[in-house]
Amino acid sequence: MLEVKSTNGDTHLGGADFDQELVEFCCQQFESDSDVDCRKDVKAMRRLKTECEKAKVILSSAMSVDIECSALKDGEDFSTTLTRPKFNSLNQKHFNKIIPVIEGCLKDGKTNAAEINDVVLVGGSTRIVAVRDIISNFFKGKDLDQKMNPDEAVAAGAAILATQTAGSDAQKGGLSEIIMIDVTPISLGIEMADGVVSVLIPKNTSVPTSMTKVFTNSHDN
């Protein structure tokens, strides 16, 4: 039986946010070198974002990478060298969000770092060396489980749940003997007249669940 104790996260902490920091850095560099602002050129920004994403991936295994875009805007070429330390400094504000998210998850699950047996990394951003170092240091040097392909982990989990839901026979290679107890990732409720949400189902409540609460109209009719 797999039971989720708690879940936590930050919608502005991930690969797209790291990419955006690189894009803005490159825009500033390009404007400084050529006196041309490419931020409003959709095609130029798309090309630049693609190159920045490639650079981010390469920096997971290399110490530096060249970012190049020929005729980026108004016939001006762009080229710069990005090092891993520079990448880390550009994204330090995002890296600083990692530990509070983990601490919040542990607190909601009523546990602490010392009681965690395994730390499994999933998602492409866990390939970033700085991210791994931050997580490893938080868990006092505990080995990080990276056996599963981080890009396939979510799809694999969805496949397991789909197989369980379909009720396939475990003797035929199915997974019907696995019981998965999940929780709600956010609190669910109804907005009141004063703009405050009245919570019906608190965050990290095991599902399926049912809650009942009586509401009345704030105005007649």
C-alpha positions, 0 to 999 in steps of 0.5 A: 500500500502506497500512502501519500502523507502530504504534498507541497509545491511552488508553481513558480519553481521549475524549468520554465522559470530557470529558462526565463532567467536565462532569456532575460540575461541574454536579452540584456546582453544583446541589448548591451552589445547591439542597442537592439531590444528583442523582447517584443519580437515573438520570433526572436524570443522563441529562438532565444528561449529554445537556445537557453533551454538547450544551454540549461540542459548542457550545463547539467554535465558541462561547466560552460556552454555557448549560446548563439543566435544568428541574425536574432533581430535587425540582422544583429547576431548574438553570442555569449558564453554561459558558465555553470556558476553564472547560471547558478547566480542567475537562478539563486532566488529560485534555488532559495525556494526549494528548502521552504517547499520541502520543509512545508511538505515535511511539516504537513506530513508530521515528520522530519528530514531525519525520518526520511528513508529515501529521497527520489528525484523526478522531473527534468530540473533535478538534473541541475547540479545545484538542485541536487546539492541543495537537496542532498545537503538538506538531508545531511548527505543522504544518497538521492535515488535517481534510478528512475528516468526523471522525465518518465516518472510522472507518466509511469505513475499515471500508468500505475494508477490507470492500471489499478483503476482498470482492475487488471489481474495481478497474476497476468502482470497487472498491478491491481494488488497495489493500493494507492492512497492520495491526498488533495494537493490544495485546500478546497472550499467556497469563497464567501461574501467578504472574499475569504474562502471557507475551507471544506476539504483541507489540504492533504486530506486523503481522497476519496472524501466527503465533507458537508457544510451549510451555507446561506445567501449573503443577500436576499434572492 
